[in-house]
Amino acid sequence: MAGSRRQYVPALRFDALTRLYDPVVAITSRERGFKRRLLEHAQIKDGESVLDLACGTGTLAIEIKKERPGAKVSAIDGDRTILTRARAKAKEAGVKVDFKRGLSNELPYEARSFDVVLSTLFFHHLTDEAKADTAEEIRRVLLSGGRVLIADWGRPQDPVMRAMFVNVQLLDGFRNTSSNVAGKLPEFLREAGLARVSVIDRMRTPLGTIELVSGRRPTK
């Protein structure tokens, strides 16, 4: 990617609150439920290379490695502190995950490196420009026919879900979350050149609607 391109990092910084991150996310977003559905849809196989983009404390990457020990699991995040926690969790779980520090619009991987790219509750932290840049990077690092699955806040299912999501917007910003509310995440993937993009699942949570979006890198 061009060296002059702006570098994007999530709006939230965890630092001293890192250890509170897992229980807070678990309670407010039904984390176990939506990550379980994400993995069911992903259908990861032994031998596949998988990237957890914006991995946070590594919960998803560790679960993948435990379920599919023959898969090569990589994980990346922009926060050093949270990566320290992720590495400690992986060590405690007895699994090997290749954790790296990096930015979503300048991924430190060669083109066509991964069969699967997963991302959870990350895109809503980004401006629309950053969403587009990140989608382009996902396409670049996917193998031909490779798949991407994203779980993030999406179009509210009803007025109750819309009202609850205001709490997320107050915390993370109205500007960067507006496209999520409008259900535009699939558009960023399509515009980046990904194919077969669709919303494949939805969940109600205490803070709004989470959508699961999938797509593939074209084989040609």
C-alpha positions in Angstrom: 0.0 0.0 0.0 1.2 3.6 -0.6 3.4 4.9 2.1 1.5 8.2 2.2 -1.8 6.5 3.0 -3.2 7.5 6.4 -2.9 4.9 9.0 -6.0 3.8 10.9 -6.4 2.4 14.4 -9.5 1.7 16.4 -11.1 4.5 18.3 -11.0 2.6 21.6 -7.8 2.1 23.6 -7.9 -0.5 26.3 -4.5 -0.1 28.1 -5.2 -0.6 31.9 -8.7 -1.8 31.2 -7.6 -4.6 29.0 -8.6 -7.3 31.5 -12.1 -5.9 31.7 -12.5 -6.1 28.0 -13.5 -9.8 27.7 -16.3 -9.8 30.3 -17.7 -6.5 29.1 -17.8 -7.6 25.5 -19.3 -11.0 26.5 -22.1 -9.3 28.4 -23.0 -6.5 26.0 -22.7 -8.2 22.6 -23.6 -11.8 23.2 -20.0 -12.5 22.1 -20.1 -16.3 22.6 -23.2 -16.6 20.5 -22.2 -14.5 17.5 -18.6 -15.9 17.4 -20.0 -19.4 17.5 -22.3 -18.6 14.5 -19.4 -16.9 12.7 -17.3 -20.1 13.0 -20.2 -22.3 11.9 -20.5 -20.2 8.8 -16.8 -20.1 8.2 -16.4 -23.9 8.1 -12.6 -23.7 8.6 -10.7 -26.8 7.7 -7.4 -28.3 8.9 -4.7 -27.0 6.6 -6.3 -23.7 5.9 -4.6 -20.4 6.7 -6.8 -18.0 8.7 -6.4 -14.4 9.7 -8.3 -12.8 12.7 -8.2 -9.1 11.8 -8.3 -6.8 14.8 -8.1 -9.8 17.1 -8.4 -7.9 20.4 -7.5 -10.3 23.2 -7.4 -13.3 20.9 -10.6 -15.0 21.9 -11.6 -16.0 18.4 -8.2 -16.9 17.1 -7.6 -19.2 20.1 -11.0 -20.9 19.7 -10.2 -21.5 16.0 -6.9 -23.1 16.9 -8.4 -25.3 19.6 -11.1 -26.5 17.2 -8.9 -26.8 14.1 -5.4 -27.6 15.4 -4.3 -28.3 11.8 -5.2 -24.7 10.6 -2.5 -22.0 10.5 -4.0 -19.2 12.6 -2.6 -15.6 12.4 -4.0 -12.6 14.3 -3.3 -8.9 14.1 -4.2 -5.9 16.2 -3.0 -2.3 16.4 -2.7 -2.2 20.2 0.4 -3.5 21.9 -1.2 -3.9 25.4 -4.1 -5.9 24.1 -1.7 -8.2 22.1 0.2 -8.9 25.3 -3.0 -10.1 26.8 -3.8 -12.1 23.7 -0.4 -13.9 23.8 -0.9 -14.7 27.5 -4.3 -16.2 26.8 -3.0 -18.3 24.0 -0.1 -19.6 26.2 -2.6 -20.5 28.9 -4.8 -22.3 26.4 -1.8 -24.2 25.0 -2.2 -23.2 21.4 0.0 -21.5 18.9 -1.3 -18.4 17.2 1.0 -16.0 15.2 0.1 -12.6 16.7 1.4 -9.5 15.0 1.0 -5.8 15.6 -0.3 -3.9 12.5 -2.9 -1.7 10.9 -5.9 -2.9 8.9 -5.1 -0.7 5.9 -1.5 -1.9 5.7 -1.5 -5.5 6.6 2.0 -7.0 7.0 1.3 -10.0 4.8 2.0 -11.0 1.2 -0.8 -10.9 -1.3 -2.9 -14.1 -1.5 -1.8 -15.4 1.9 -5.1 -16.5 3.5 -7.9 -18.9 2.8 -10.1 -17.1 5.4 -10.2 -13.6 6.9 -12.4 -13.1 9.9 -13.2 -9.8 11.8 -15.4 -9.1 14.7 -16.7 -5.8 16.1 -14.0 -3.8 14.4 -15.3 -2.1 11.3 -17.7 0.2 13.3 -14.6 1.8 14.8 -13.4 3.0 11.3 -14.4 6.0 9.2 -15.9 5.1 5.8 -12.6 5.8 4.1 -10.9 3.4 6.5 -13.6 0.8 6.0 -13.0 1.0 2.2 -9.2 0.8 2.6 -9.5 -2.2 5.0 -11.8 -4.0 2.6 -9.3 -3.6 -0.2 -6.5 -5.0 2.0 -8.7 -8.0 2.9 -9.2 -8.7 -0.8 -5.4 -8.4 -1.4 -4.4 -10.9 1.3 -7.1 -13.5 0.4 -6.3 -16.4 -1.9 -8.2 -16.8 -5.1 -11.6 -18.1 -3.9 -10.8 -17.2 -0.3 -13.6 -16.1 2.0 -14.1 -13.2 4.4 -16.6 -13.2 7.3 -17.3 -10.1 9.4 -19.5 -9.8 12.5 -20.3 -6.2 13.4 -23.1 -3.9 14.2 -25.6 -3.6 11.3 -29.0 -2.3 10.3 -31.3 -2.4 13.4 -34.1 -5.0 13.1 -36.7 -2.7 14.8 -37.0 0.6 16.8 -35.9 -1.1 20.0 -32.6 -2.2 18.5 -32.1 1.2 17.0 -32.6 2.9 20.3 -30.2 0.5 22.0 -27.5 1.2 19.4 -27.3 4.8 20.4 -25.3 3.7 23.4 -22.6 2.3 21.0 -22.7 5.5 19.0 -22.2 7.7 22.1 -19.1 5.6 23.0 -17.6 5.0 19.5 -18.8 8.0 17.5 -21.8 8.7 15.3 -19.7 9.5 12.2 -18.0 6.1 11.9 -21.0 4.1 13.0 -23.5 5.7 10.7 -22.8 3.4 7.7 -23.3 0.4 10.0 -26.7 1.6 11.1 -27.5 2.1 7.4 -26.5 -1.5 6.6 -23.8 -0.5 4.2 -21.0 -2.8 5.3 -21.6 -5.2 2.4 -21.2 -2.3 0.0 -17.6 -1.7 1.2 -16.8 -5.3 0.4 -18.4 -5.2 -3.0 -16.7 -2.0 -4.0 -13.3 -3.6 -3.0 -13.9 -6.3 -5.6 -15.2 -9.1 -3.4 -17.9 -11.3 -4.8 -20.9 -13.2 -3.4 -21.3 -10.6 -0.7 -24.4 -11.0 1.6 -25.7 -10.7 5.1 -25.9 -14.4 6.2 -27.1 -14.0 9.8 -28.4 -11.5 12.3 -28.6 -11.4 16.1 -30.3 -9.2 18.6 -28.1 -8.1 21.5 -28.4 -5.7 24.5 -26.7 -2.9 22.4 -28.3 -3.5 19.0 -28.2 -5.8 16.0 -25.1 -7.7 15.0 -24.9 -8.8 11.3 -22.7 -11.5 9.8 -21.5 -10.5 6.4 -19.6 -12.9 4.0 -17.9 -12.6 0.7 -15.2 -14.3 -1.5 -12.3 -13.2 -3.6 -13.2 -14.0 -7.2 -11.4 -17.0 -8.7 -10.5 -15.1 -11.9 
